[in-house]
């Protein structure tokens, strides 16, 4: 009746081992480290960078505990702060010879002391949020009206070009907010404009006002298209912010959407608010120029002569110099989209660009006149220009769709498309909220939060052991397992633990022990009714399960609602709360019953159980004392 098969105990043991394995990294603490990340969009941190860092540290007689690639940066962990500072200075001298134009950011950081064998298994500690580690918090408001105005202006320009190309007569085109107004002279022209808009601009809705020579067509952006433009602007801004945050050397930045037009940026460990503002507000521009093919330009690239008049020298992604003309052919304002792809004939990775009507016309003329010549795409950040790619023009390109190919891997094609698509912000942003949290306050929050959880758990365990005897001890062990599994899940999911998360962890203890109280009281009730101990244990777990399931499901629904509709601290609370409910159901029901079955299940002639004092109704002095 009260026996688990071997396979159930095997599952419990495996779950415990996995829980212990992924909880371990949280006990090793953090060590001083140096992080090397890219300061420019087109410079990648890869295996070559790692080897360069290793050689630099070896030359400085520094032996890091652990060094390797971590995402888009190289991290080296050291034993002491002195070694950390010496490593930072050595890497700064080797990697950043020009402080005014740095290619890499060498930042001081903290890294977990997790052993290498644990790290190879994918075990890592939980991330600590801003309120536990310190740092800066920004709330950014995206100007959606500016994004819609920019889109409407693009529509107006494209429509003007198409009407001219189609030889459709019109009196004038102007933009009023998010509406494009077209004046036409007769009904025939009005009908032609309507057909053109319906065919080429499906996101515009047209209405007609006036008659004869005073006819005006109003083309406004449809509601679905408005939401699409706003969503794209928000996503592009978030992508651009992610690229820029790399320069700060932040390990676990939080950049997420809040509401319809706001972005939350949290940078744990960063205390320089002015530097963070500078990075977030940085602008990047894209320019298309022709490569200078003259012999003087080739000599200048080899440093064998001066740069010709009317040209400039920039570096390519590979680091080699390239001389391009100063005249700008196109800018990023004419680029509407950039996506990676593959050439249909050679199957080589490519970048597919989409230009607006003005850009399409200019690009068609330029490519027709410069077949066989090279065209450079230059990205400017902080006044410094670098060549993203410089393809050869094979033929005239019309239609507004451009394909860039040649000696690119799939990863490079993705990176290039991302740079071209998100080199600058899609809509201006304004900082409407700013907070700075010091590291000492974060450490104090950690200490107070974990002390509250620890002492709360100790108080619960003492009460359960006194009130329910052996069953209280089993409930306390199940409670410890619940905390173990909860921390393991948070570590496996690489969730960020915040102060509200610690509060949710304390709440999870109460939810977990409540289930054991229901089970224990149900067993007591069965014993009061004269049921045998073995049958009472079986009935207690079976009949309490329905109540436990109902209560936990309703609580889980509330937690999922907080997770779906909440933001910031509310979501941090909801994540821990939902995971805590799942782990509490496992530990309070299945694990505790496994322990009870292991202790009592093999005793066929069981006469009593240690579950405290069971008072029977109607017996003033008679009680069943559990032993």
N, C-alpha and C positions, 0 to 999 in steps of 0.2 A: 504493500500500500504506500509506504513512505520510503521508497527506494528510487534512486536515480540510476539509469543504465550508465555503463562506462562511457559511452559517447557523449552524454551530457556533461559528465565531469571533465572529459577531455576538452570540450568546448569552453567550459568555465576556466580551466587552467590556461588554455591558449589566450583567451581574452585577458586574463590577469597578466600574463607574460607580455603581451603586446602593450597593455596599458602601462606596465612598469617601464618597458623599454622606451616608450615615447614620452613618458613623464620625466625620465632621468635627466635630459638636457637642461631642465629648468633648475636643477640643483647645483650646476657647475659654476654659475655666475658668469660675469663678463670680464674680459681682459682688454687692456689698451691695444688699439690696432691703428693701422694707417690704410686709408682707402684711396686708390687712384682711379679717377673716373675721367671721362672725356669732357673737355670744356667747349668743344665745337661739335656741331651737328654731324659733320661728315667724317670726323675722326672716330674710329671704332676701337674699343678696348678688346683685344683678342689674345691668342696664345703668344703672339710676338711681343705684345706689351708685357705679358706676364714674364716672359723670359728676360726682357729688358729690366724689369723691376728686380728679378732675382739676381741678375748680374750686378746691379747697382748696390744692393744690400750686401752681397758677398764682398764687393770691393771695399765697403765700409766696415767689414768685419762684424756684420750683424746677422744673427741666425734666428729667423722668426720661428715660433712654435708651429705655425700653420700659415700657408700661403696658397692662394688659388684664385680662380675666376669665380665671381659671385654675381650672377646677372650681367650687368654691363659695367662692372668694375673689378679691379684687382684688390684683394684684401690681404694684408699681412698682419698676423697676430704676434704680440710680444709679451714677455714676462713682466717687464717693468715700464714705468712711465719714461724713465731715462732712455731706454732703447727705442721707445715709441717716438720721442722727440728727435733723437739722432737719426732715425730712419726717415722721419718727415723732412728733415733738413737735407739729407743726402738725396732723396728722391726729388725734392724741390730743385736742387742744383742740376740734377741730371735731366729731368723731364721738362722743366720750365726755365729755359735759359733767358727768355724775355718775359718779364713779369707783366709788361703792358699788353702782350699778346700771347696769353698762355694757351697751350694745346691740351694740357691736362690739369685737373684739379687734384691736388694732394691734400687730403683732409684727415684730421684726427677723428677717430671713431672708437666705438666699443664693439667687441665681437665676442660671441659666446665661447666659453672654454670647452664646449662639447668635444669629447674625444673623436679622433678621426674615424674609428670603427663605427661609432654611433652616427656620425654625419653621413657615412657611406650608406647606411640603412635608411637615410632620409629623415632621421630624428633630429629635430631642431626645437629650441625653446619657443615659447609664445612671444609674440611681439608685444612690447609695452606701448600703450597709447600716450598721447600728449600729456595727459594729466598725471601719468605715473613716471614719465621720463623727462618731462620738461621740453620746451621748444616754443614754436610760434604757431599761431592759428589765424587764418585769414578767411573772411567771408567775402566773396567777389560777386558783384552784381553785373550780369552780362546785359549790355544795351541791345535788346532784341529789336527795338525800333530802328536802330542804325543798321542792323543786319538786313531787315526787310527793306529799308530805303536803298541799301546797296544793291539788293536783288532787283528791286523795281527799276533802278537806274540802269542796271545791266539789261533788263528787258527792253527799256526804252531805246538804248543804243543798238541792240540787236534788231529791233523792229525797224528802226530807221534805216539800217543797212539793207535789210531784206526788201523793204518797200522800194528802195532805190534800185536794187538789183532786179526786181520784178517789174520795174517801170510802172508802178502803181502811183497815181497822182494823189497827193494829200496836201493839206494846208499847213501842217505843222504838228510836231510831237513834243509834248512836255510831260514832266512827272509832277504829280501832286500827292505827296505822301507815298502810299504804296499803290497808287493808281497811275496808270499811263493813259494820258489823254491824246487822242488822235483827231485832228480836224480834217474833214473831207468836204469836197465841193458838190458831190452829187450822190445819188443812191447807188449807182453802179460802182463807184469807188468804195463806198461804204461796204457793199457786199463783198468786193474783192478783199478789202482789209479784214473783214470778218472771217472769210475763208482762210486767209493766210494765218491769222492768229489761231484759228481752230486747228490748223494743220501743223504749225510749227511751235506753238506755245500752248500745249494742253493744260498748263497750270494757270492759265488766265481765263477769267470769265468776262465776257463783253456785254455791255449794255449801250443802247443808242439813245441819244437825246437830240432834239431839234430836227429841222427839216431843210432840205435844199442846200444852199451854200453854207448854212450855219449848222450843219450836222456834226455832232461830236460823238466819238466812240470812247467809252471809258472801259479800259481793260484793267481789272483788279485781280489780285492774287487770290486764288480759291482758298477756303479755310484749311483744307487738307494740305495744300502746298505751303501755307503759312506755317503750319505745325512742322512740316518737313524741313523748311528753311531754319526754323528756330532750333529744331533738334540737331540738324547738321552743324549749325553754328556753335551750339553748346558742346557737341562731341569734338569738333575741331579745336575749340579752345582748350578742352581737357587734354587732348592729345599733345597740343603745343606746350601746355604747362608741364606735362610729364617729361617732355624733352628738355625743358629748361631746368627743371628741378634736379636733374642729374648733375648739373654744375655745382650744386651745393653739397654733394657727397652725402645726401640723406639716405639712410638704409631703408626705411619703411615709410615713405611719404604716403599720406592719405589725400587723394584728390578725387572727389566724388561730387556728383550732381546733387543739389538740394532744391527741391521744388522745380519750377519750370524754367527759371532764369538765373539760378544762383549756383555757385561752385564753392565748395568748402576745401580749403587747402590746409593741411596740418603737417608740420615738419618737425617730428620729434628729434630732439638733440640740437636743434639750431637755435642759437641765442642772438645772432646778429640780425635784427629785424630790418635794418637798412639794406643789408646785402640781399636778404630774401625779397624785399620789395623791388630792388633793382633787377633781380632775375625774373620775377613774375611779370614785370612791366616791360621787359625787353621786346624789341620789335625786330622782325626779320623781313627782308625784301628779296624778291626773286627778279633777276634780269636775264634776258636772252640777248647775247651779243655775238657778232661774227669774230672768228679767230683770224688774227693777222697772219697771213700766209707769206709775207715778204721775207727775203733773205736776212734783212736787218732784224726782223722779229725772231727768226730762228737763232741768229747769233746772240740776241739778248737772252733767249731761253738758256743758252749754254754759258751765260755770263761772259760772253766774248765781245760784248758791245752794249751801247745804251739802248733803252727801249725807244722805238720809233715814236715820233710826234703823233699824237692822236690815239695812242694805244697804252695799255696798262698790263702789268705782269701779275698773275695770280698763281696760286698753287692748285694742282689737281688733287683728287682724292688719294692718288698714289704718292703724292709728295713732290712730283716733278712740276717745274714751272711751265706756264702757258701764257703767251702774250695774246691778248684780245683787244679789239677796238673799243674805244670809249663810247661810241655811239650805241645807244640802247635800242634794240629792235622791238622787244616786247617786255612787259613787266608782269609780275604775279597777279596784277589786277585782271589781266586778260585770261588767266587760267581758271577754269571752273572745276576741273577734276583731274586727278592723276591716280591711276590704278596699275598694279603689276599684272603682267600677262606673259604670253609666249607667242613667238613668231609662228604663223601658220605653216610656213615652208621649212624653216631651219630648226624650229622648236627651241630656239634660244630664248632665254628670259628677256623680257622687254618691259618698258614703262609706257603705258598708253595715256596720252594727254588729251584733254578736251578743252578747246578754246571757245571763247564767246565769239559773236559775229565780227566784231572789230578785230579781234586777234586772229580770226580765221583769214580775213581779207589780207591783213598785213603779212601773215605767215605764208600765204599762197604766193604773194608777190616776191617775198624775200627768197623763198625756196626755188622759185622759177628762175630767178636771176643769179643764183649762187649754187647751181648743181655741181657736185664734186668738191665743194668747199666744206670746211668744218664750222659748226655753230656751237657756241659754248653757253651752258646754263650756269649762271653764277648766283650763289646765295650769299647775301650780305647780312652779317650779324655784328652789332657793335661797331659798325663802320669798316669791318674787315670782310673782304670778299674772297670766296673760295669756289673753285669750279667743281660743280657736282658731276657733270658729264659734258663731253664735247664730241658729239657724233658727227659723222659725215653725211651731208645732204645727198641722197641718191637720186631723187627726182622731185618734181613739183608736188607739194602737199596741199590739198584743198579739202574743204568739208569740215574743217575745225577739229579733226582727229589726227593726232601726231603720235608716231611710234618711235621710241628711242631704244636702240639696241646696240650690242657690240661689247663683247668681253665682260659680261655681267653674270654673276650667279643669281640664283633665285632670291637669296637673302639680300644681295645688293640691290636687286630690282625692287624688292619690298621697301628697303630703307630709302632708296631714291624717291619712290612714289610717296612715301610718308613725308620726306623733306619738302618735296614740291607741293604737296597737298596741305601740309600743316606748318610751313615755314613761318607763317605769321598768324596773328589772331583773326578769326573770321568776323568778330565783332568786338568793339572796345569794352573793357571791363573797368569797374570802379571798386576799390576796397571799401566796404561799408562796415566791416567789423574787424578788429585786430586785437589779439591778446598774446601776451608773452608769459610763459610759465617757467620759472627757474628750476634747475635740476634738484636743488635742495628741497623745494616744495614737493617735487615728484617723488623723491626718496621718502619723504615724510608720509605722503599718501600711500605708498607701498607698505610701509611699516604699519601704519594704522589700519589699513584695509586687511592685511593678512593677519594681524593680531586679532581683529574682530572676528574673522572667520575661524581662526584657531581656537580662541577661547569660547566662542559659541559652540563649536563642535565638542570641545572638552566638557562643557556644561551639559550638553545633550547626552553625551556618552555616560557621564556620571549618573545622571538621572535614570537613564534606561537600565544601567547595570543594577542600581539600587531597587528600582521599581519592578523590573521584570527578570531579575536574577540571570540565569544562563541565557534565556532568550534575549534579554537586554544586551548581554555581551555579544551575541550573534548579530543583533541589530546594529550595534556599534561597529563591528567589523564590516558589515554591509555598508554602513555610512562611510567608512574610510575607503572602501572599494569604490563607492560612488564618486568621491572626490578624486581618486586616482584616475578613474575612467574619464571624468570631466576634463581634468587637466590634460590627459593624453589626447582627447579629441580636439581640444583647442590648439594643442601643439601640432597635431597632424594636419589640421586645416589651416595652420599658420594664421590663426585669428589674432586680432589685436586686442589685448586685455586692457580695459579702461577701468576707471573707478566705479562707474555704474555696473561694469561686468563683475567686479568683486562683490558688489551688493547683490547681484543676481546669484552669485555663487553661494552667498550666505542664505539667500532665500531657497536655493536648491537643497540645502541641508534640511531645512524645515519640511519641504515637500517630501524628501526622501524618508525622513524619520516618521512622518505622518502615516505613510503606507505601512511601516512596521508596527506602529501603534494600532492601526486597524486590524492587522493580522493577529497580533498578540491578544487584543481584546476579544477577537472572535474566538480564538482558541480557549480563552478563559470562559467565555459564555458557553461553549460546548461542554467544558468540564463541569460548569455549574449545573448543566442539564443532565449530568450523570453519564455522559458519553465516555468511552474508554480513551486513554491518552493518545493512542495511535490514531483512532478515528477523529479525535478532536483536532490533532495536528493537520490531518488531511482535510477535514471540513473547514478549518480556519483559513488555510491558504486558498482552497477552492472557492469558498463563499465570499471571501474578502476581495478576491481578484476583480470581480465585476465592479464593486464600488471604487477600487483603486483605479481601474481603467477609465471609468466615467469621469472621476475627478481630475485625472491627469490629462485626459483628452480635452476637456473644457478649458483647463489651464493652458494647454498647448495651443488651442485655438486663439486665445487672447495673446499668447506670445507671438504667434505667426502674424496676427494683425499688427502688433507693434513692429515686427520685422518688415512687413510689407509697406506700411504707411509711415513709419517713424523715420527719423534721420539722426545722425550724430550720436549723442550719448544714449538716445532711446534705442537705436539699433544695436549698440554695444551691449546694452542690458538684455535686449531680446534674444541675441545670439546665444549668450551664456544661459539664459533662462530656458530656451527651447532645448538646448543640448542637455542641461541639467535635468529636465523632465524625463528625457529618454534614458539617461544613465540611472536615474533614481528608480525607474520602473524595473530596469534589469537587476540592479543590485538589491533593491528591497524585496523583490518577489523571487526571482530565479536564483540569485546567489545565496540569499539568506535561507531559502528552502533547501538548497544544496547542502549547506552546513548543518541544518537541522536533520535532514535525512541521513547525513553522514554520522551524526552523533546518536540519533535515536532509531534510525530506520532498521537496524539489524537486531534490535532488542524485541523479540517476539512477545515476551511476557512483561511488557512495560506497565508499571503500576502508577508511576507519578512522573511529572515533568517539572523542571525548574523554571517556572514562569511567574514567580512571586506568590502571593497569597490569594487564593480563589475563594471568595466568600459566597456561600450558598444561601439563597433566599429562604427565609423562614427558620433559619438556624442561628439563634443569638450567639451561642458560644461555640458553635461547631464551624470549623473552617478546614479547608484542605490546604495544608502547607506544602508548597512545592519544594521538593528537595533535589 
